[in-house]
Amino acid sequence: MNALVGLSFSALSSTGNSPLVQTLRDEGKLADPVFGFKLNDTGSELSFGSLNKDLYTGEPTYVPVSGEVGHDA
């Protein structure tokens, strides 16, 4: 499947629509408001609401995002 999904912030949307993660969070459909991805020649993966712990070691570092467009961390 090929698709284009907005994963940024609403303030960056050229259409004014809420990004997918924001919409899923607002509808209560995510366990956590996170997403993760693995890019590979074969077996790439995108997850919403949780992280695949089989794909990394240690603990993830979470950084609060501030600013209107989300790039000020």
N, C-alpha and C positions, 0 to 999 in steps of 0.2 A: 504494500500500500504506500502510496506517495501522498503527502499532505503538507500543508503549511499551517502551523498553529502559532498564534500569538502568545508568547510567554513573558512579555514585558509588563509595563505598568500602563494603566488607563491613560495617564497624561501623555504617553508617547503614541497613542493610537491615532492613526490618521483618519479612521472611520468613526471614532468616538465610542466604539464598542468596548466592553470589558474583556480583558484577556481571559483565556480559558481557565487558568488556575484561580483567578479572582472569582469568576463565575461559579466554579465548582465549590470554592470555599464559602461563598455567600449562600449557596444552596445547601450547605451542610453535607456535601458529598465527598469530602476529603477527611481522612483521619487526622492529618496534619497539613498545614498549608505549605507543602514542599513538593519539589519535583527533582528528579535525578535522571541522568542519561549516561549511557555508555555508547561510544561510537567505535565501530569495528568494521572490518571488511565483511565479516559475516557475524550474525548474532547481535546486532545493535539493539539497544533497549531504551525505552523511555517509560518512567514510572511517575505516577501522580499520587500524592497523599502519603507516600512512604519511600524509603530508600532500600535498595536491594543489598542487604548486608553481605551477601556472597561476593560482591564486586569490589569490596575495599577492606582494609584492615584499620584498626584503631577506631577512633571516634571522629565524626565529622566536626568541623569547626563552623559554628553558626555566627554570622556577623549581622547585626541589626542594620537595616537599610533605612536611611533617612533621606529627606529631600523630596521634592515634588515629582521628580522623574525617576527616582530610585537609584541613581548612580553614586550618591554620596554615602559611602560606607565608612 
